[in-house]
Amino acid sequence: MPSYAAFLGHQPLISLAELSATVPGFVFRKTLENSVMLFESPSDLGAAFLNSLGGTVILAKRITENVVSSEDIPSILLGELKDTKRGKVTFALRTLHLPHGNVRTLYRQCKEALRKIGRPCRYVGNERTPAAPVLLRDAGLLDGKHGCELVLIQDEEDLWVGRTVAAQDVDAYTLRDMKKPVRDTTIGLLPPKLAQILLNFGAWLASGCSLPIPDPARRNAKKPEPLTVLDPFCGTGVIPLECLIRGWDVLASDISAKAVSGTEKNIEWLRKEFKILKKDATSAVTKQDALKPFSFKKLPDVVVTETTLGPALTDRPAQKNASKMKTESERLQSAFFENCAATLPGVPLVVTWPFWKVKNDVILLERAWEAAHAAGYHATLPPGVTPTRPGRLSLLYRRPDQFVGREIVLLVPKKRK
């Protein structure tokens, strides 16, 4: 079965959970240095698959079956470059657990091997810093036309050798995050990558917590069936935009008329920028209080939403202020779960709610859990995933410089009668 190496984002536990929820036939092998995960899948995973992920930066596929050593790398590289265009070729090495001096030597040996067969070359990255994803794309190392990047991972007695098959499209993220017409910096800005992760969790819940059926004959993993996603705290529409990019139908709403207008403008921009027709992915944006009854002719497949993070903070909150914000958030979460259970029966929820960094600890919601359970929901996580905090079935997302974090909670409803 094909073996892969995923170079994870800055929230590795969440990245692992996303892969567990999305990779067809997923078989976890190990995580190295909390930054690279080795796994297997019968599907041929490539760029289309990585583009749907928010938590994986680089994806490599193993290209050797027999035991190899570092001395074999130049000849392996020549084999991988045999189909490139004539003229100068570009290559790169991405390594883990190899001494810097050894990597420097490998670069020199690879250049010499190419020189001997008459191929001028250049390399990107170096023994200490591998090439950034944007450079891999610009240098043509992902499509094989101008070169390739080899991935070398020394794992105990085995040298794992693969080829980078996909890298995050940083420019595409920047476009839809920074160039959309409406951005509200007075509230917590949901990153598009995190929105992708939440939607992947939503697809997993909507499928009954099962993975797509592997199809080894396809070049990329089988895409899940289009979903209808409800985001009742849509803000300026980050989650709805990511839905439409996937070809999913979206129902968006917010209590703020300003937010509704902003989402509508952003959706209109996205449709023009990415050429997404309404017949291919529908969208409806309305003004509604998420604590009031929902009314749909057909229920959505899943709710994916960032409820509210409360006021934006530029400094660490005092214990008293954080406790006040906690009480207000718990009141909102409780009413929201009651409303969902009553008017969206059987629909699973992927939600984020806030937690606050205070001195050397964090303040987490507690009554929200009680409210979710009282409404008939139970929390879950993808297979093999350990929660961030023992006994708390959730994943915590926070950058080091942030005073408000996000707690990601996946809620399965009681079965419909």
Secondary structure in CASP SS format (residue, H / E / C, confidence):
PFRMAT SS
TARGET T0000
AUTHOR 0000-0000-0000
METHOD secondary structure of the structure
MODEL  1
M C 1.00
P C 1.00
S E 1.00
Y E 1.00
A E 1.00
A E 1.00
F E 1.00
L E 1.00
G C 1.00
H C 1.00
Q C 1.00
P H 1.00
L H 1.00
I H 1.00
S H 1.00
L H 1.00
A H 1.00
E H 1.00
L H 1.00
S H 1.00
A H 1.00
T H 1.00
V C 1.00
P C 1.00
G C 1.00
F C 1.00
V E 1.00
F E 1.00
R E 1.00
K E 1.00
T E 1.00
L E 1.00
E C 1.00
N C 1.00
S C 1.00
V E 1.00
M E 1.00
L E 1.00
F E 1.00
E E 1.00
S C 1.00
P C 1.00
S C 1.00
D C 1.00
L C 1.00
G C 1.00
A H 1.00
A H 1.00
F H 1.00
L H 1.00
N C 1.00
S C 1.00
L C 1.00
G C 1.00
G C 1.00
T E 1.00
V E 1.00
I E 1.00
L E 1.00
A E 1.00
K E 1.00
R E 1.00
I C 1.00
T C 1.00
E C 1.00
N C 1.00
V C 1.00
V C 1.00
S C 1.00
S H 1.00
E H 1.00
D H 1.00
I H 1.00
P H 1.00
S H 1.00
I H 1.00
L H 1.00
L H 1.00
G H 1.00
E H 1.00
L C 1.00
K C 1.00
D C 1.00
T C 1.00
K C 1.00
R C 1.00
G C 1.00
K C 1.00
V E 1.00
T E 1.00
F E 1.00
A E 1.00
L E 1.00
R E 1.00
T E 1.00
L E 1.00
H C 1.00
L C 1.00
P C 1.00
H H 1.00
G H 1.00
N H 1.00
V H 1.00
R H 1.00
T H 1.00
L H 1.00
Y H 1.00
R H 1.00
Q H 1.00
C H 1.00
K H 1.00
E H 1.00
A H 1.00
L H 1.00
R H 1.00
K H 1.00
I C 1.00
G C 1.00
R C 1.00
P C 1.00
C E 1.00
R E 1.00
Y E 1.00
V C 1.00
G C 1.00
N C 1.00
E C 1.00
R C 1.00
T C 1.00
P C 1.00
A C 1.00
A C 1.00
P H 1.00
V H 1.00
L H 1.00
L H 1.00
R H 1.00
D H 1.00
A C 1.00
G C 1.00
L C 1.00
L C 1.00
D C 1.00
G C 1.00
K C 1.00
H C 1.00
G E 1.00
C E 1.00
E E 1.00
L E 1.00
V E 1.00
L E 1.00
I E 1.00
Q E 1.00
D E 1.00
E C 1.00
E C 1.00
D E 1.00
L E 1.00
W E 1.00
V E 1.00
G E 1.00
R E 1.00
T E 1.00
V E 1.00
A E 1.00
A E 1.00
Q C 1.00
D C 1.00
V H 1.00
D H 1.00
A H 1.00
Y H 1.00
T H 1.00
L H 1.00
R H 1.00
D H 1.00
M H 1.00
K C 1.00
K C 1.00
P C 1.00
V C 1.00
R C 1.00
D C 1.00
T C 1.00
T C 1.00
I C 1.00
G C 1.00
L C 1.00
L C 1.00
P C 1.00
P H 1.00
K H 1.00
L H 1.00
A H 1.00
Q H 1.00
I H 1.00
L H 1.00
L H 1.00
N H 1.00
F H 1.00
G H 1.00
A H 1.00
W H 1.00
L H 1.00
A H 1.00
S C 1.00
G C 1.00
C C 1.00
S C 1.00
L C 1.00
P C 1.00
I C 1.00
P C 1.00
D C 1.00
P C 1.00
A C 1.00
R C 1.00
R C 1.00
N C 1.00
A C 1.00
K C 1.00
K C 1.00
P C 1.00
E C 1.00
P C 1.00
L C 1.00
T E 1.00
V E 1.00
L E 1.00
D E 1.00
P C 1.00
F C 1.00
C C 1.00
G C 1.00
T C 1.00
G C 1.00
V H 1.00
I H 1.00
P H 1.00
L H 1.00
E H 1.00
C H 1.00
L H 1.00
I H 1.00
R H 1.00
G C 1.00
W C 1.00
D E 1.00
V E 1.00
L E 1.00
A E 1.00
S E 1.00
D E 1.00
I C 1.00
S C 1.00
A H 1.00
K H 1.00
A H 1.00
V H 1.00
S H 1.00
G H 1.00
T H 1.00
E H 1.00
K H 1.00
N H 1.00
I H 1.00
E H 1.00
W H 1.00
L H 1.00
R H 1.00
K H 1.00
E H 1.00
F H 1.00
K C 1.00
I C 1.00
L C 1.00
K C 1.00
K C 1.00
D C 1.00
A C 1.00
T C 1.00
S E 1.00
A E 1.00
V E 1.00
T E 1.00
K E 1.00
Q C 1.00
D C 1.00
A C 1.00
L C 1.00
K C 1.00
P C 1.00
F C 1.00
S C 1.00
F C 1.00
K C 1.00
K C 1.00
L C 1.00
P C 1.00
D C 1.00
V E 1.00
V E 1.00
V E 1.00
T E 1.00
E E 1.00
T C 1.00
T C 1.00
L C 1.00
G C 1.00
P C 1.00
A C 1.00
L C 1.00
T C 1.00
D C 1.00
R C 1.00
P C 1.00
A C 1.00
Q H 1.00
K H 1.00
N H 1.00
A H 1.00
S H 1.00
K H 1.00
M H 1.00
K H 1.00
T H 1.00
E H 1.00
S H 1.00
E H 1.00
R H 1.00
L H 1.00
Q H 1.00
S H 1.00
A H 1.00
F H 1.00
F H 1.00
E H 1.00
N H 1.00
C H 1.00
A H 1.00
A H 1.00
T H 1.00
L C 1.00
P C 1.00
G C 1.00
V C 1.00
P C 1.00
L E 1.00
V E 1.00
V E 1.00
T E 1.00
W E 1.00
P E 1.00
F E 1.00
W E 1.00
K E 1.00
V E 1.00
K C 1.00
N C 1.00
D E 1.00
V E 1.00
I E 1.00
L C 1.00
L C 1.00
E C 1.00
R H 1.00
A H 1.00
W H 1.00
E H 1.00
A H 1.00
A H 1.00
H H 1.00
A H 1.00
A C 1.00
G C 1.00
Y C 1.00
H E 1.00
A E 1.00
T E 1.00
L C 1.00
P C 1.00
P C 1.00
G C 1.00
V C 1.00
T C 1.00
P C 1.00
T C 1.00
R E 1.00
P C 1.00
G C 1.00
R E 1.00
L C 1.00
S C 1.00
L E 1.00
L E 1.00
Y E 1.00
R C 1.00
R C 1.00
P C 1.00
D C 1.00
Q C 1.00
F C 1.00
V E 1.00
G E 1.00
R E 1.00
E E 1.00
I E 1.00
V E 1.00
L E 1.00
L E 1.00
V E 1.00
P C 1.00
K C 1.00
K C 1.00
R C 1.00
K C 1.00
END
